[in-house]
C-alpha cells in the first residue's frame, strides 16, 4: 500500500464512529490488475474506496466485506475461475468464482474495523482533563467540553458529567436526551440523589434516570483526582467489555433481481445488455462472458440462472 491517504480516510471514518472493513490483496496470480499490498476501504453501505482489482473482483469483495461488517468476522477470500483450485483450497478460506476469461486469481483478506470508543467529558476540572488524557492514550476518541449541548453523540458514545455542581442537572439531562451508551455523574452519592431527584421532578423518565451511574467510577474511597480518573476509566473499560453488543445490521440478502452469470457462475444483477435465448434473458458480469455465451449458447443455457 503506497497511498498513505487511505490511513487518513480510515481514521476519519473511525472518528465519526463508522464501522468499515479493510480489504487487502495478500497474494495474486497473473494476469490480475490487483497487486500484493493493494488495499481498499469498504463501508457498511457497500461503498469501496481504493483498489484491489478490476470489475470482476470488486463486486465480490464488496459483498463479502459488507457481510464481514455485519457479523464482525474477518475472512480470507480466494477469487478465481470457478473450480480451478480443487482440493488445494485451505480450510476456512472462502472461494468466490470470478474471472470470466482471465486465468488470474487473488487472495484478499477482509477485516472489519470497529470505530474507536467515543468519550465525552463535561467539565473543566483537573480530574476531567486527566480522564481525557488517559482515554486518549488508549486510542479512544475523547473530548473535553464545557457545555450542555451534545453534538455527534451516538449509541456507542459514553458521557461523564464532571461539572462539580455548576450545571450538573442540565448536563445529565442533556446527555440522557442524546442517548449514549453510558452516562456517569462524578460526585458523592448524596449529590447524585439530589440531581436525579430534581430531574425526576422535571419529568425525566425514571427508566432514563436509572441509567445514570452515580457516583461514576470504581469505589476507591477518598483518593486524589488522578486516581479518580483512573477509577472512572476502569469502569468504562469494564462497561465496554461486559456490555451486550448492539444488534448488528442484517446481512444483506442478494438483490431480488440477482441472477447467475451462466458462463462464470458469478452472481450479477439484471443490469446491462442481456442476451435472449429460447425466450430467456441472460445477464453477464462482463463483455467476455457475454461473448462466450453468444459463441455457444447451448453450452451454457442449460445452467440454472436463478439465485
Secondary structure by P-SEA (a helix, b strand, c coil): ccccaaaaaaaaaaaacccbbbbbbccccccccccccbbbbbccccccccccccaaaaaaaaaaaaaaaaccbbbbbbbcccccccccccccbbbbbccccccccbbbbbbbbbccbbbbbccccaaaaaaaaaaaaaccbbbbbcccccccccccbbbbbccccccaaaaaaaaaaacccbbbbcccaaaaaaaaaaaaaacccaaaaaacccccccccccccaaaaaaaaaaaaaaaaaaccccccccccccccccccccccccccccccbbbbcccbbbbbccaaaaaaaaacccccccccccc
